[in-house]
Each structure stands twice: as structure tokens, then as C-alpha cells.
């Protein structure tokens, strides 16, 4: 059983119900009832008509609060030991001043 969506109200149109209108450009439009068809012919905006799905989405009607609020998992920085160096050694090197490190590097080169 294939359900169509009303072109105006976005409500479900069950098989055997509603009316199908083929536009001049060949696009089929399914209408749930005469009310939707008339509103569409009058070129009403479904976002401004209170009983349509588009209006309810735009004005946030009938949404559950749990679905709208999602928790975002933040990535946490974890410092780990690198192969050959322990975590304490890495932190001690990080706290050294750049001049001291430069002097050590020059000594290692000699």
C-alpha cells in the first residue's frame, strides 16, 4: 500500500482517497481533499495556513522536547606516553624553557 503526500497540507493520502491534478508542466499534484485543492488554487502559502504540516514545522508545534535536545559528545584531550618516553618525561620536557632545550640540542649535535 503506497501512501502519497498531499501537495498542499503534506498529510497522508491513502489509496482511493483524494484527487490527483496534473499541472501544465506535467508534474502530478496529489490533494487530500477539496479544502487542500481550493487553497492551492487560491495560491495560499501552506506555511501560513494553521492546519498544515508545514505551518506546524515552521512554528515548532507538537514536537517532543526529548527529540529536539540532543547531547553532543565533546572530545576530551588525553595525554599518553609515547613509545620510549613516559608521561612524566614528556611533561617535564614541555615545561622546560626554549633556551634550555636549544642548548641541549646543540650539545647533542657536538
N, C-alpha and C positions, 0 to 999 in steps of 0.2 A: 504494500500500500504506500504510494508516494504522496507525500503532503507537499502542497505548494504554499508559498507565502504570498499574502495579499500585497499588491504593488503599492497600496496607499498606507494601510494600517500595520503591515508586517505581521499580521496574525495568521495562524494556520488555516489553510483552505483544504478541507477534506475532500476525497474523491466524490464526485456527484454534486458538489456544492459550488456556489459562486458562479462567476461568469468570466470568460476569457475574452479579452479585447485585443485585437491585433492592430497595432499602430501603423501609420502610413509607411514608416521606415522598416516595418516587418518585425518589430520587437513585440512579443506577446506580453500582455499585462493581465495578471490574474487578480480579480477583485472578490472579496469575501461576500459582499452584499451590495445592495443598491446604494446604501449610505456611502460606502467607500468609493463606489463608481462616480456618484454625483459630486463628492468632494474633490475627486481627482479631475473631473471635467471642469469644475469651477476653479481649477488651478490653485487649490488651497495647499499650503505648506504643511505636510504631516508633522513637522517638528513643532508647530504652533497649535495643533488640534489636540485637546487634552486627553482623549481616549486612545490615541495611537501609541504603539510601542516606541517609536522614535521620540515622541514627546516625553515619555516616561524615562527613557535612557538619558535624554538631554537634561532633564530636571532631577535626575537621581532619585526616582521614586521606586519604592518596593525592593531595594537592594538590601541584602542582609549585611550587617556590619562585619561579620567574620570573613566573608568572601572579599570585601573591599580592602581590609587591612591584612597585608602580608608582611611577615617578618623577613628582613633582609639579613642574610648571614654575612657578617663582616670578616674579612680575612685577618688573622692575627699573625703578627710577626713573631717568629720563633727563632732564637739563635741556637745553632747546633754546632757541635765540634766538627772540624774538618779533619780529614784523614791526616794523621801525623801531629795535629795540634789539638790540645784540649780547649774547652770553652774558656777556662781561666786564662790561658796563654793568649788567646785571641783578644779577650777583653783588656788584658794588660798592654798588649801592643796597640790597641785602639786608643788607650788613654795616654800613650807616650806623645811627646811633642814632636812636630815635624822635623825640627832641627836635630833632635837626638836620633831620630830614625835615619835622617840623611847621613849623619856621621857614622852610624852603624853600617849603612850600605857601602860607604866609601872604604871602611875598614875591611869589609868582606871582599871587596874588589881587589885590594892590595894583597 
